[in-house]
Amino acid sequence: MEKRDYQKEFCCLIDRYAYRYSRWQIWNDFLYLSAAALANVFPIPEREEREKQYLSVIGRYTAEEQKIFPEMLTIVTLALDENPEQDFLGSLYHRLELQQEQKGQFFTPYDISRFMAEIQFAGGSEKEELERNGYISVNDPACGAGAMLIAFANAAKRNGLNYQKQVLFVAQDIDHTAAMMCYIQLSLLGCPAVVIIGDTLVKPMFHPDNEVWYTPFYHLNRWRFSQHSGPEETAEVPRKMEGSGMPEEMDKEIRLPENMEFVEGMDGQFTFSLKKVS
Ligand SMILES: C[S@@+](CC[C@H](N)C(=O)[O-])C[C@H]1O[C@@H](n2cnc3c(N)ncnc32)[C@H](O)[C@@H]1O
């Protein structure tokens, strides 16, 4: 069977309405709509606000035009599912030359990220941290589309860790577009992650001016990261019990995007999957 060129398929979709919208606008709208759909799976305090914003963004498009957005998310999900060892959105961003809009922002090629992630495990120091806390954490304070963190997740897996449970990912970027790319990719890969939008140098981490996005797998695992706290910790999100799958009370509150389902993933953990498009 011929291998699908997911990037090419995505580019065709983004250019379908090029006579009406710029690539930059469609890209950013796609990012917001996808991130909000993923974030709103859980009953978070920001759910209503993000839903309102979602409706305002999607409302700018006709019913026919709106169809490209779930198709784009499907493509990203299938691409990462087929090959999780890549920064799909980051490289697509460069292929579409969207970095020009951001004064030449440049993301690390995935092979370099992969090498840098692998050497983090060379000394075996993660074992001690894992023993002490039950998890390890990794932080990219200028995360871009998340290449370094994606590579870290894959390196953790190769080194015997279940990154869906045993790694807390923290990402920050000053640029909203970059942070949304990172959020979507970490969400789809099942990384428990906190993605923060704000200036790391002036306003690091949970500064009140920063926007904070938690991935669905963060919510599923947040009880594991008890030492980690942020403003969201006050949210009324039910906690998962040790040893069980998804808690029943959480199951009732989950609102998955239309073409998405939860399936049992690595080591009995739940993961996202898309109902495949024909
Ligand atoms: C060279 S890119 C690297 C991205 C990613 N770490 C990678 O390896 O692909 C640098 C990123 O840092 C972000 N950045 C620049 N200054 C920043 C700041 N003061 N606080 C947070 N992020 C910043 C940019 O928006 C950009 O996404």
PDBQT file of the ligand as one rigid body, heavy atoms in Angstrom, charges set to zero:
ROOT
HETATM    1  C1  LIG A 301      14.686  28.194  18.637  1.00  0.00    +0.000 C 
HETATM    2  S1  LIG A 301      12.991  27.928  19.119  1.00  0.00    +0.000 S 
HETATM    3  C2  LIG A 301      13.200  26.384  19.918  1.00  0.00    +0.000 C 
HETATM    4  C3  LIG A 301      11.915  25.659  20.153  1.00  0.00    +0.000 C 
HETATM    5  C4  LIG A 301      12.029  24.222  20.688  1.00  0.00    +0.000 C 
HETATM    6  N1  LIG A 301      12.639  24.197  21.998  1.00  0.00    +0.000 N 
HETATM    7  C5  LIG A 301      12.777  23.343  19.734  1.00  0.00    +0.000 C 
HETATM    8  O1  LIG A 301      13.856  22.895  20.117  1.00  0.00    +0.000 OA
HETATM    9  O2  LIG A 301      12.278  23.065  18.635  1.00  0.00    +0.000 OA
HETATM   10  C6  LIG A 301      12.875  29.096  20.443  1.00  0.00    +0.000 C 
HETATM   11  C7  LIG A 301      11.485  29.261  21.022  1.00  0.00    +0.000 C 
HETATM   12  O3  LIG A 301      11.623  30.096  22.184  1.00  0.00    +0.000 OA
HETATM   13  C8  LIG A 301      10.526  30.951  22.259  1.00  0.00    +0.000 C 
HETATM   14  N2  LIG A 301      10.939  32.106  23.098  1.00  0.00    +0.000 N 
HETATM   15  C9  LIG A 301      11.766  33.115  22.778  1.00  0.00    +0.000 A 
HETATM   16  N3  LIG A 301      11.918  33.944  23.842  1.00  0.00    +0.000 NA
HETATM   17  C10 LIG A 301      11.159  33.428  24.851  1.00  0.00    +0.000 A 
HETATM   18  C11 LIG A 301      10.902  33.833  26.194  1.00  0.00    +0.000 A 
HETATM   19  N4  LIG A 301      11.453  34.932  26.707  1.00  0.00    +0.000 N 
HETATM   20  N5  LIG A 301      10.072  33.079  26.940  1.00  0.00    +0.000 NA
HETATM   21  C12 LIG A 301       9.515  31.960  26.426  1.00  0.00    +0.000 A 
HETATM   22  N6  LIG A 301       9.726  31.533  25.166  1.00  0.00    +0.000 NA
HETATM   23  C13 LIG A 301      10.541  32.259  24.388  1.00  0.00    +0.000 A 
HETATM   24  C14 LIG A 301      10.187  31.282  20.814  1.00  0.00    +0.000 C 
HETATM   25  O4  LIG A 301       8.844  31.698  20.661  1.00  0.00    +0.000 OA
HETATM   26  C15 LIG A 301      10.483  29.946  20.134  1.00  0.00    +0.000 C 
HETATM   27  O5  LIG A 301       9.323  29.156  20.016  1.00  0.00    +0.000 OA
ENDROOT
TORSDOF 0
